[in-house]
Every structure is written in C-alpha cells, then in structure tokens.
Amino acid sequence: MTKTISTIIGGALLLTSVATAAQAGGLERGGYNWDLLFSEERFATEGGVIYVMPDRKIKNAKDTSTNPRLGQDNENYKKSTASETPDYSVYKFGAKVGITPDLDCLGSYSQPWGVHTKPGANWAGDNSNIETKISSDDWGLTCSYKFQVTEKGSFRVIGGVSYQEVEGFKTRMVNGGIPLSPYGKAGFDGTGRLELKGDGVGWRIGGAYEIPEIALRASVMYNAAVDLGEVGGTLDLREIPGALATPSNPLPGRITDVYGHAKMPQSVEIKLQSGFAPGWLAYGSVKWVDWSVLDVIAFCPVATKPRGGCSASSSNRATSLDLMFQDGWTVTAGVGHKFNDHWSGQLQVSWDKGTTTGLTTQTDTYLLSSGIAYSPNKNVEIRLGGAIGWLSSGSYGPTKCTGNQPCGTDVSYDFGDDLVTAVSLSGKMKF
C-alpha cells in the first residue's frame, strides 16, 4: 500500500507545513519538519515556499501611557484602528541520502521562527509598536537508523543537530512629544529602534515505528531549546534630541550597544498515519511548544556589564521585548486519497491554541487546508496547497509580567474575529 499512496503522504506533509506557517503561535513561522527522512528512495530532495496572508485588524486603540514625556505624550489624536499583519513567505529545502539500507541522513534548511507586525506610525498605539520583525535561519543534519522489530514492522532511532541564527528589530514611538515640540522642526520624529541578533546550536532526538505494508507510522520527536546565549544589538535613539539626555538617562541622541539573553523554545511532536483502505490515508499530530520560556527579554547597555547581568528587574535596563507567552498546543487531523497514478488530494483541519496572555494578538486559530499532488513520473512530485482560517478575537492591555511588574500599560485595543489565508507550492525529486 505504501507505494500506492506515497504522493498522498507528500501532500499531507505540505498541508501540515501550510498550517504551521499560517497559525504561527508565539514566534513560530515554518517550525521544524524532518519527514523527508522517511522517504523510501535512496536520494530525495524537496523544496517549497508558503505565502501567508493574515488579516488581523486592530480597533478601539487608546494610548494609556503612564509616563508622559514633555507633557505631550497623548497619541489619541491618531487613528484608533490599524492593520497589524503584513503578508509573509516561508521557505524550506531538504536533501536526504540513504547511506545504507538502514541508515538515512537529511540535510535541511528552514525558517522556524519569525514574526512581522507593522501597524505603522499613524495609530494611537505607536508608542507600543510601529513595526516589529524577527526572522530566523536553521541549518540542520538529522539521521535515523532503522532495525526490524517484528515480521512486518521496523523501528527508527532518530537524532540530529542544527545551527540557528535569529535576528530582528522593533521600532516604536519613544517620545511622542517630539513631533509637536520645537525639536520636531529640526527633523526629529521621536522614534527609537532596537536591532538584535543571536545564534545557537540545538539538537533533537526521537523514534518512529513503521509498517510499510499499510503505510503505518507512529513517531515522536523532541526538539531541545536553542540557547542563543548573549543576544547582541543596538538601541538607536538618534531621533530624540541629545539635549534631552540626563545623567540618569544618557541614551537619547545616539546609538547604544546593548545585550540581553534569550533561548528559543523546546518542543515535542507526536504524529500518526495509516492507510485504512486502498488509496486512502488518515493522519494526525499533536505538538507542544514551550513558548512560556519567552517572557520579558531585557536589553541593557554593554557599558553596564560590570554592574551585573541584564534582567527584567535591572536598574540599568534600556528597553525590553515584553512577550509573556504561554505554552502552545497544535492539533491536526487529515485524510488523503489517491485518484490515479498521477493525482492525489488531501483535506486537513487544525487548531492552534493561542499563546497570548494579553500582550500580543496571537489567539486561538482554526484552519481548513486542502491540496493536490501531481506526479508526472516516479521521480517527480509537484504539490499545491491552500488554507483558510479563523483568527479568534481578543484584546491587548495590562498584564502582570516577570517580577510582578506591569506590562502592557502603554496602549489598550481590541481585535475581532479575523481571516487568514495561505497558499503553498513545493516540489520533490527522488531517485
């Protein structure tokens, strides 16, 4: 049966990737995917792109800053609505080699983490966010060793490592009084920009039980946290006049080297698939991601290092990324059917538990995905998929952060039930 539904499996993997990119809890973008490792052929390569179109809209925005600057920090003269989420693309590539009949290795490139919000500078919450963008690159090597455990079944031991780079920036209004003051005539706009970059090494381990005759596979994978160590960056406050600098706050008017510490979350994923009739495959998965590891990521001037480390409660903290995520869960179920030797189709539903605790718009997401796979010959597969989903409503506002300090006191706003759509194209060559 496994030979007759291999294109179904490929299409199912495509839809799982679409769901991951479109639901994107926490900072997840493309996630991790090692399924090419199970390809039956000795050599296989796969690449693809997913284009996601979220339509998250902010409404009822109100500046609630408790720290007026220059006596003119009220941004409520600006719009109370904004479109938060630009479209984005996610890319991946992998190449698998069967070194022996039992030993397989996969080299992969993916973009596991990312986020891009851009409500702009003309809304009442620009003191919280004008634009935030984080991206990542992951280069991995994963291998498996297979050995027979029953007459028809085999077990794989899986392990691997990867090198990961994460970088990004955030721009927001730091001093809303500048554009309304005489300083504004000198070309200052009152904004500040934090840029950051870090890297680290991660590892994974797992196992899978397979019965090829009925296309059954049950697998579990653990991906360890990736410790980025010291994340370096700069805080650019040149859009605030240096004349406003004080001994207690010397940062306005210049670029300051800053540092912080962060790690990307660990995760566990369980997958199950099986053929249940000629040309039919059912599959599902459950994934947990430790997003709560990202709470308040503080950044301090490098010059203050001798005074101690940088934390949310540090007196020398220059700025921070206030995330306060909760752990995420994603549940997926789908079915696929092979129509003939060249065509197959898939249908999938998925639910992603929202990771927000009040400081982001990442609420529960429900997604319906569908796709087709075309195989003109035994060596090539082309897959096209699409998805439509519902982003549930919620609100942004004051939240208790690390150390019981208040977060989210800069702005309050609501968001309703919004739409997300996505399309995907991928191809596979095997021989």
C-alpha positions as CSV (number, residue, x, y, z in Angstrom):
1,M,0.0,0.0,0.0
2,T,2.8,2.4,0.8
3,K,3.9,2.6,-2.9
4,T,0.3,3.5,-4.0
5,I,-0.1,6.4,-1.6
6,S,3.3,8.0,-1.4
7,T,2.0,11.1,-3.1
8,I,-0.7,11.3,-0.5
9,I,1.9,11.4,2.2
10,G,3.8,14.1,0.4
11,G,0.6,16.2,0.1
12,A,-0.2,15.7,3.7
13,L,3.2,17.0,4.7
14,L,2.6,20.0,2.6
15,L,-0.6,20.8,4.3
16,T,0.9,20.4,7.7
17,S,3.6,22.9,6.7
18,V,0.9,25.3,5.5
19,A,-0.9,25.0,8.8
20,T,2.2,25.7,10.8
21,A,3.1,28.8,8.9
22,A,-0.5,30.2,8.8
23,Q,-1.3,29.6,12.5
24,A,2.1,30.8,13.8
25,G,1.7,30.8,17.6
26,G,4.4,32.5,19.6
27,L,7.2,33.3,17.2
28,E,6.7,30.1,15.1
29,R,6.9,30.5,11.4
30,G,8.0,27.4,9.5
31,G,8.6,25.2,12.5
32,Y,10.6,22.0,12.4
33,N,9.9,19.2,9.9
34,W,12.0,16.1,9.4
35,D,9.6,14.0,7.4
36,L,11.7,13.8,4.3
37,L,13.9,11.5,6.3
38,F,11.3,8.8,5.8
39,S,11.4,8.9,2.0
40,E,11.7,5.4,0.6
41,E,14.1,6.4,-2.1
42,R,17.8,6.4,-1.6
43,F,18.1,10.0,-2.8
44,A,15.4,12.7,-2.4
45,T,15.4,16.5,-2.5
46,E,12.5,18.7,-1.6
47,G,11.9,22.5,-1.6
48,G,9.0,24.8,-1.3
49,V,7.5,28.2,-0.4
50,I,4.4,29.1,1.6
51,Y,2.8,32.5,1.2
52,V,0.6,33.6,4.1
53,M,-2.0,36.4,4.1
54,P,-3.1,37.2,7.6
55,D,-5.7,40.0,8.0
56,R,-5.5,40.9,11.7
57,K,-7.2,44.3,12.3
58,I,-6.8,46.4,15.5
59,K,-9.7,48.6,16.7
60,N,-10.6,50.8,19.7
61,A,-6.9,51.6,20.2
62,K,-6.2,54.1,23.1
63,D,-2.9,55.5,24.3
64,T,-2.8,54.6,28.0
65,S,0.9,55.5,28.8
66,T,1.5,56.2,32.4
67,N,4.8,58.1,31.8
68,P,4.0,61.4,29.9
69,R,7.1,62.9,28.3
70,L,7.4,66.7,27.8
71,G,3.8,66.9,28.9
72,Q,2.6,66.0,25.4
73,D,2.6,62.2,25.2
74,N,-1.0,61.7,24.3
75,E,-1.2,59.8,21.0
76,N,-5.0,59.6,21.0
77,Y,-5.3,62.2,18.3
78,K,-4.1,59.5,15.9
79,K,-6.3,56.7,14.4
80,S,-7.9,54.1,16.8
81,T,-7.6,51.4,14.1
82,A,-4.7,49.7,12.3
83,S,-3.9,46.7,10.1
84,E,-1.3,44.8,12.0
85,T,0.0,41.9,9.9
86,P,1.7,42.1,6.5
87,D,1.8,39.1,4.2
88,Y,4.9,36.9,4.5
89,S,6.7,34.0,2.8
90,V,8.3,30.9,4.4
91,Y,11.0,28.8,2.5
92,K,12.4,25.4,3.2
93,F,14.8,22.9,1.5
94,G,16.0,19.4,2.3
95,A,18.1,16.7,0.8
96,K,18.0,13.1,2.1
97,V,20.6,10.3,1.4
98,G,20.3,6.6,2.2
99,I,23.8,5.8,3.3
100,T,23.0,2.2,3.8
101,P,19.6,0.3,3.6
102,D,19.1,1.1,7.3
103,L,20.9,4.4,7.8
104,D,19.5,7.7,6.4
105,C,20.6,11.3,6.8
106,L,18.8,14.5,6.0
107,G,20.4,18.0,5.5
108,S,17.8,20.7,5.8
109,Y,17.3,24.5,5.7
110,S,14.3,26.0,7.3
111,Q,12.9,29.3,8.8
112,P,11.4,28.0,12.1
113,W,10.8,31.3,13.8
114,G,9.6,34.7,12.8
115,V,7.0,37.4,13.2
116,H,6.2,40.6,11.4
117,T,3.8,43.2,12.6
118,K,3.5,46.7,11.1
119,P,0.6,48.8,12.3
120,G,2.6,51.9,11.4
121,A,3.1,55.3,12.9
122,N,-0.3,56.8,12.5
123,W,-2.3,54.9,15.2
124,A,-2.8,55.6,18.9
125,G,-0.6,52.7,19.9
126,D,2.6,53.7,18.1
127,N,4.3,54.1,21.4
128,S,3.9,50.3,21.7
129,N,4.7,49.3,18.2
130,I,5.3,50.8,14.8
131,E,7.0,47.8,13.2
132,T,8.4,44.6,14.7
133,K,10.2,41.9,12.6
134,I,12.0,38.8,13.6
135,S,13.4,36.2,11.2
136,S,15.5,33.0,11.5
137,D,17.6,30.6,9.5
138,D,18.2,27.0,10.6
139,W,20.7,24.6,9.0
140,G,20.3,21.0,10.3
141,L,21.6,17.5,9.9
142,T,19.3,14.7,11.1
143,C,19.9,10.9,10.8
144,S,18.0,7.8,11.6
145,Y,18.9,4.1,12.0
146,K,16.3,1.5,11.2
147,F,16.1,-2.0,12.5
148,Q,13.5,-4.8,12.2
149,V,11.4,-5.5,15.4
150,T,8.6,-7.6,14.0
151,E,8.0,-9.5,10.8
152,K,6.4,-6.5,9.1
153,G,7.4,-3.6,11.4
154,S,10.6,-1.7,12.0
155,F,11.7,1.0,14.4
156,R,13.9,4.0,13.7
157,V,16.1,5.8,16.2
158,I,16.4,9.5,15.1
159,G,18.8,12.2,16.2
160,G,20.3,15.4,14.9
161,V,21.7,18.9,15.4
162,S,21.2,22.3,13.8
163,Y,22.8,25.7,13.8
164,Q,20.3,28.6,14.1
165,E,20.5,32.3,13.6
166,V,17.8,34.7,14.8
167,E,17.7,38.5,14.1
168,G,15.2,41.3,14.1
169,F,14.2,44.8,15.0
170,K,11.5,46.8,16.7
171,T,10.6,50.4,16.0
172,R,8.2,52.4,18.3
173,M,7.4,56.0,19.3
174,V,9.7,56.7,22.3
175,N,8.9,60.4,22.8
176,G,5.5,61.3,21.4
177,G,6.0,65.0,22.3
178,I,8.9,65.5,19.9
179,P,6.9,65.9,16.7
180,L,4.7,68.6,18.5
181,S,7.7,70.4,20.0
182,P,10.2,72.8,18.5
183,Y,12.6,69.8,18.3
184,G,10.3,68.4,15.6
185,K,11.2,71.2,13.3
186,A,14.8,70.1,13.4
187,G,13.9,66.8,11.8
188,F,13.5,64.6,14.9
189,D,10.4,62.2,14.9
190,G,10.7,60.8,18.4
191,T,11.0,57.2,17.4
192,G,13.5,54.6,18.6
193,R,14.7,51.4,17.0
194,L,16.1,48.2,18.7
195,E,18.1,45.8,16.5
196,L,19.2,42.4,17.7
197,K,21.0,39.3,16.5
198,G,21.9,35.9,18.2
199,D,22.7,32.4,17.3
200,G,22.9,29.0,18.9
201,V,23.0,25.2,18.4
202,G,20.1,22.9,19.0
203,W,19.6,19.1,19.0
204,R,16.7,16.7,18.6
205,I,16.0,13.0,19.4
206,G,13.1,10.8,18.6
207,G,11.8,7.5,17.3
208,A,9.3,6.0,14.9
209,Y,7.6,2.7,14.4
210,E,6.6,1.8,10.8
211,I,4.7,-1.0,9.0
212,P,5.3,-0.1,5.3
213,E,2.7,-2.6,4.0
214,I,-0.2,-0.5,5.4
215,A,1.7,2.9,5.4
216,L,1.5,3.0,9.2
217,R,3.9,5.3,11.0
218,A,3.9,6.4,14.6
219,S,6.6,8.9,15.6
220,V,7.6,11.2,18.4
221,M,10.3,13.9,18.2
222,Y,11.8,16.1,20.9
223,N,13.5,19.3,19.8
224,A,15.6,20.8,22.5
225,A,15.6,24.5,23.3
226,V,18.1,26.6,21.3
227,D,20.1,28.8,23.7
228,L,21.0,32.0,21.9
229,G,23.3,33.0,24.7
230,E,24.1,36.7,24.7
231,V,21.9,38.4,22.1
232,G,23.7,41.5,20.9
233,G,22.2,44.6,19.3
234,T,21.9,48.3,19.2
235,L,19.4,50.8,20.5
236,D,19.1,53.7,18.1
237,L,17.7,56.9,19.7
238,R,19.1,59.4,17.3
239,E,15.5,60.6,16.5
240,I,15.4,62.0,20.0
241,P,17.4,65.2,20.6
242,G,20.6,64.7,22.6
243,A,19.6,67.8,24.6
244,L,17.1,65.6,26.4
245,A,19.8,63.3,27.7
246,T,20.2,63.3,31.5
247,P,22.8,61.7,33.9
248,S,20.1,59.1,34.7
249,N,19.2,58.6,31.0
250,P,22.1,59.3,28.8
251,L,20.8,57.4,25.8
252,P,18.8,60.0,23.7
253,G,20.6,61.3,20.7
254,R,22.9,58.3,20.0
255,I,23.2,54.6,19.1
256,T,24.0,52.4,22.2
257,D,25.3,48.9,22.1
258,V,23.0,46.6,24.1
259,Y,22.8,43.0,25.1
260,G,20.4,40.5,26.5
261,H,19.8,36.8,26.9
262,A,17.2,34.6,25.2
263,K,16.5,31.0,24.1
264,M,14.1,29.5,21.6
265,P,11.7,27.0,22.9
266,Q,11.8,23.2,23.2
267,S,9.0,21.2,21.6
268,V,7.5,17.7,21.4
269,E,5.5,16.4,18.5
270,I,3.6,13.1,18.1
271,K,2.5,12.0,14.6
272,L,0.4,9.1,13.5
273,Q,-0.6,8.0,10.0
274,S,-2.1,4.8,8.5
275,G,-3.7,3.6,5.3
276,F,-7.2,2.4,6.0
277,A,-8.5,1.4,2.5
278,P,-6.9,1.1,-0.9
279,G,-5.6,4.5,-1.9
280,W,-6.7,6.2,1.4
281,L,-4.6,7.6,4.2
282,A,-5.5,9.1,7.6
283,Y,-3.1,11.1,9.6
284,G,-2.9,13.4,12.7
285,S,-0.5,15.1,15.0
286,V,-0.2,16.8,18.4
287,K,2.5,19.3,19.2
288,W,3.5,21.1,22.4
289,V,5.8,24.2,22.3
290,D,7.4,25.7,25.4
291,W,6.6,29.3,24.5
292,S,6.5,30.4,28.1
293,V,10.3,30.5,28.0
294,L,9.9,33.8,26.3
295,D,8.6,36.3,28.8
296,V,10.3,39.7,29.2
297,I,13.6,39.8,27.3
298,A,15.5,42.8,28.7
299,F,18.3,44.7,27.0
300,C,21.0,46.7,28.9
301,P,23.8,48.9,27.7
302,V,27.0,46.9,27.1
303,A,28.8,49.5,29.1
304,T,26.9,48.4,32.2
305,K,28.1,44.8,32.1
306,P,30.5,45.2,35.1
307,R,27.5,46.2,37.2
308,G,25.9,42.7,36.8
309,G,23.7,40.9,34.4
310,C,20.7,42.2,32.4
311,S,17.3,41.1,33.6
312,A,13.7,42.5,33.6
313,S,14.3,44.0,37.1
314,S,17.7,45.5,36.3
315,S,18.0,49.2,37.1
316,N,20.2,49.7,34.0
317,R,17.7,48.1,31.6
318,A,17.4,50.3,28.4
319,T,14.5,48.5,26.8
320,S,12.8,45.1,26.5
321,L,10.7,42.9,24.4
322,D,7.6,42.1,26.5
323,L,6.1,38.9,25.2
324,M,4.9,36.8,28.2
325,F,3.8,33.9,26.0
326,Q,2.0,30.9,27.4
327,D,2.8,27.4,26.1
328,G,1.3,26.4,22.7
329,W,-0.6,23.3,21.5
330,T,-1.4,22.4,17.9
331,V,-3.7,19.5,16.9
332,T,-4.0,18.4,13.3
333,A,-6.1,15.7,11.6
334,G,-6.5,15.0,7.9
335,V,-7.3,12.4,5.2
336,G,-5.8,11.9,1.7
337,H,-6.9,9.9,-1.4
338,K,-5.0,8.8,-4.4
339,F,-7.2,9.2,-7.5
340,N,-4.9,7.6,-10.0
341,D,-1.2,7.0,-10.8
342,H,-0.6,10.8,-11.2
343,W,-3.0,12.7,-8.9
344,S,-4.0,12.7,-5.2
345,G,-5.8,15.1,-2.9
346,Q,-5.8,15.9,0.8
347,L,-8.1,17.7,3.3
348,Q,-7.0,18.7,6.8
349,V,-8.3,20.6,9.8
350,S,-6.2,22.0,12.6
351,W,-6.4,24.0,15.8
352,D,-3.7,26.1,17.4
353,K,-4.1,27.2,21.0
354,G,-3.4,30.9,21.4
355,T,-0.1,31.8,23.1
356,T,-1.0,35.3,24.1
357,T,-1.5,36.4,27.8
358,G,-2.6,39.9,26.7
359,L,0.5,41.3,25.1
360,T,0.0,40.0,21.5
361,T,-2.8,39.2,19.1
362,Q,-2.0,35.5,18.9
363,T,-5.3,33.9,20.0
364,D,-6.7,30.5,19.0
365,T,-6.6,29.8,15.3
366,Y,-8.8,27.3,13.4
367,L,-7.7,26.3,9.9
368,L,-9.1,24.3,7.0
369,S,-6.5,23.2,4.4
370,S,-6.7,21.4,1.1
371,G,-4.2,20.4,-1.5
372,I,-3.4,18.3,-4.6
373,A,-0.2,16.4,-5.5
374,Y,0.7,15.6,-9.1
375,S,3.3,13.0,-10.0
376,P,4.1,13.0,-13.8
377,N,6.5,10.1,-13.3
378,K,8.1,8.1,-10.5
379,N,10.9,10.7,-9.9
380,V,8.9,13.9,-9.6
381,E,6.1,15.2,-7.4
382,I,4.6,18.7,-7.5
383,R,2.3,19.9,-4.7
384,L,-0.1,22.8,-4.5
385,G,-1.9,23.6,-1.3
386,G,-4.2,26.3,0.2
387,A,-5.7,27.1,3.5
388,I,-8.3,29.4,5.0
389,G,-8.6,30.1,8.7
390,W,-10.2,32.0,11.5
391,L,-8.2,34.1,14.0
392,S,-10.3,34.4,17.1
393,S,-10.9,37.8,18.9
394,G,-9.2,39.2,21.9
395,S,-7.7,42.3,23.4
396,Y,-4.4,43.9,24.5
397,G,-3.9,45.5,27.8
398,P,-2.2,45.5,31.3
399,T,-0.6,42.1,32.1
400,K,1.5,41.1,35.1
401,C,5.0,40.4,33.9
402,T,8.1,38.8,35.3
403,G,8.9,40.1,38.8
404,N,5.2,41.3,39.2
405,Q,6.0,44.4,37.2
406,P,3.1,45.7,35.0
407,C,3.4,45.3,31.2
408,G,1.0,46.5,28.5
409,T,0.3,49.8,30.2
410,D,1.3,51.8,27.0
411,V,-1.9,51.1,24.9
412,S,-5.2,49.2,25.0
413,Y,-7.0,47.9,22.0
414,D,-9.3,45.1,20.8
415,F,-9.3,42.8,17.7
416,G,-12.2,40.8,16.3
417,D,-12.5,37.5,14.5
418,D,-10.2,37.9,11.5
419,L,-9.3,35.9,8.4
420,V,-6.0,34.2,7.4
421,T,-5.4,32.5,4.1
422,A,-2.3,30.8,2.7
423,V,-1.0,29.1,-0.5
424,S,1.9,26.8,-0.9
425,L,3.9,25.3,-3.7
426,S,6.6,22.6,-3.3
427,G,8.3,20.0,-5.3
428,K,10.2,16.8,-4.7
429,M,12.7,14.9,-6.8
430,K,13.5,11.3,-5.9
431,F,15.7,8.6,-7.4
